[in-house]
Structure formats: C-alpha cells, structure tokens
Amino acid sequence: MRPAQNPPLARHWLLLALLLNLLAGLFGGLLRLGSLHADLGDPGAQALLGHGAFMMAGFFASLISLERAVALRRGLWVPLGSGAAGLLAALGLWPWAAGLWVLTALGLCGLYLWAARYRALSLPLAVEASAALALLWAALAFALGAATQARWGWSLFLVLTIVGERRELMRLRPLPSWAARAFLIAWGVLAGVALLMGPLPELAARLGWAVLGLLALWLLRFDLARLQWRMPGWAGHTAICLLLGYVWLLAAAAAGLLGQGQAGGVAWHLLWLGFVFAMVFGHAPLMLPALAGLRPRHSRWALLPLGLMGASLLLRSLAALAGLPAWLALAGAGHALALLLFGLIMAWLLRPA
C-alpha cells in the first residue's frame, strides 16, 4: 500500500495556523500575568485567557501531529483540524473547538495504528501511541470541563512523545537490562496515573510527579545527549537543550512533590516552559528541513533563547513563591522575548552566510 502525499501548500497554511495558535497562547499568558493590559470584559480578551488550551491542543498537538503526518506522508487533516480548532477557540467558539480537538486526537491515534500495521510495531512506537491516547484523554476531559485531568493528559502527551522518540534513538547503544525494565515500569505506572486521576486525584498526582522525576534521572543517565553535547553543529546544540530540559523536568517533579502542582503552580510551568520548550529549541533546527523545507545554518547564538527562557522561568518561580506580581509580569515578558528571539535567530540563520 503506497502512502499518500501531503500537499506542501497545505503544510505552509498549517504552519501559519501553528503560529497563530502560539501567538494566542502567548498573548493569553501575558494577559494572565499582567505583562499586557486589556479590557478583560472584551470577548476577544476573554477567549485568549484560555492560553493553556491554545498552547497544548492548538500548538503542540498540531505540531507533533504535523511531524507524524509528514513522516507517514498521510493524515494531514489531523494537524489541520487541530490548528483550526485553536482558531475557533480564539473566536470564542469553545464548544466547536473542543469537539474538533477530540476528533483530531482520534485521528492521531489512527495514524499510529496505521504505522503499527504498515510500518513496524516497536516499543518506541507503542510509547508514542500511548501519548496519543493521553491527548485523547485530555481532549475529552477539556470538553467535559475536567481541567485537572486535561492538564495531566496534555502533559503526559508531551512527555511520552518526547520519551518515545528518545527511546528509539537509544537503540544505537544497548541499555543495561535493568534500565530497560525500569523504563517499562515507569511507562506502566504513568498509565496507572491516568486511570487513578478520576477516583484518587491526589494519589495519582503524587505518583505522577514521582515517576516524572525518575524519568528525568533515567534520561540524564542513559540518553545519547550526554555523549553528544560537545559535538559541533546542530547535534551538539540539540544535546545541550535536551540535557537542560531533563533538569527542568526533574525540577518540575520536585516542585510537584513539594505541593506546587496546583492549577497555575510552579511545577506546571517548569514542565511546560522549561522542559517542553527546551525540546522545541533543540529540535526545531532539525525539523525545519522536513516540515518547511528550510535549512538553517548553525550558530551558537541559537542557545541564547534557551538561556533567556531559563532565566525568566527562574524569576517566575521565585515571584510565584514570594507572591510578587510585578516580577511575574516581568518574567512573562521574558518568556515572550525568548520565543521572539528564537524566531528572529532562526530567520537570520536561514539567510545565506
């Protein structure tokens, strides 16, 4: 069976939708932190306050679905629908957006089923497929108004996708048998966290943060990035971003276990802004050729946004713990500047030397 082609023009429109979702999530976050001021009675401003949904379901789910669709050369409707749902949400059409996010999460699960049947079933693919199931859980929870479960579902979607990809690369170096078993146990426990989140949310949350911390230690010990961070070019850049991201994941787990895992708590932003965006900064230069046909040249300046995001995230954590709203607003501006700077540096690196 020959895979279908994904039209390049549709991919370019999708990249525009991704950017709009990212901007909606960014502006919504700045409004919540007080970094931007607007009339919160305005329907447009109110729609943007749901910035977590824009970032997780509108941007990250679409981006990962796009990567899968391009790799499998089929299913481009999945990221297109997910990105379009974010635009519906920005217009205040939240019920339609929520329903479309459920549909596209089912579509992503279907892509993994197709890959398992027509490509090859493997442990990394199974881990990434479980991430798609976590995304479906998040979409259903969001549609039903279960914010805590949606937050955990989105987070496990991102973590399991990243961990599955890294586990696939670890085939290049054999793991000790105990390390391979430990990975399987951690994966299984995370599935248990999803099952317990409804009846026993506090126990599930503590178990979830503990396993995420152990996964961070496991990655720091066994990921190939620890052997590659001194390499030249984008390989070394990606390895540095990955290692720092694992440190942020460990910090998020520690914060969650210390009681900072409530809605809007420090732990979640250490996970999302620290760990997840370190992965974005690390992988974007490698994914641009596949997703957009763009090949940036390497520069150490590409690490600058990573440092700025880290500094602003530390400031945000201290401000949240100390109850300093002015510092929170400043930290939010730092987050936005880091993302803007990354975009500008990538655009500069795409120009001929």
Beta strands, then each sheet from edge to edge (+ up, - down):
end
